[in-house]
Amino acid sequence: MSTDTVRNEKQAIRELVWGVLESEKAVSRSAAGRIPAFIGADAAASRLADHPSWKAARVVKAVPDKAQTPVRERALQEGKALYMAAPKLATEKPFYFLDPNALTIPPREAAERRTATRHATPVDLTEMLPIDLIICGSVAVNHQGVRLGKGAGYADIEVALLQEAGLMGPGTLIATTVHELQVVDREIPESAHDFRVDLIVTPDRIITCPPHERPQGVYWESVSQEMIAEIPALKSRKP
């Protein structure tokens, strides 16, 4: 399957899911072009919090999307160290660190993306703690754990950088919180640099995905020169 074909099929699935979510009024705002802010995000976060991997985690890395705000809030409430990526990873220190023991505002406020950027500490990969659990956002995901983001590619880069820095190990699970309508019963095309998730959490259930191989770092052939130029963490590590 050619690169263009894979790209077009991925986009067709995204647009299908965005359309279904909006027609079923399952999102709190327009979904198109975004990680959907789905109705029931609080319930999904609560269900995730009951999972053993969450209970055992002391360090969590979560995306800054609105749909995962309840997850970030829950992490801070429970005293977990929290990392978030800087927008488009476009800073010298590409991650934000929120220390729950040093917050001067309530966890609910600190979990909001815009507030977090003002109260968090920017950190480089060399300053980060090993990650126990990663929470990503998705537009669509299937039972095998193959997921689609919104198509920009930053989530794949984040995971690749964490892998290369030795901040992820075999025991580091990747979970996504989504609406039930985002779980698709179909094949999703994937590229070598795409990562899969281990857990899919909806407001109603948790799906444990089958074991799979993970990308072990940055697939440089799949990264554009523009992206390398715009992301200092990539530019400084390019062979």
Beta strands, then each sheet from edge to edge (+ up, - down):
strand 1: 59-62
strand 2: 81-85
strand 3: 95-98
strand 4: 121-123
strand 5: 133-136
strand 6: 140-142
strand 7: 147-148
strand 8: 173-177
strand 9: 183-184
strand 10: 199-201
strand 11: 206-208
sheet 1: 4+ 3- 2+ 1+ 5+ 8+ 10+ 11-
sheet 2: 7+ 6- 9-
end
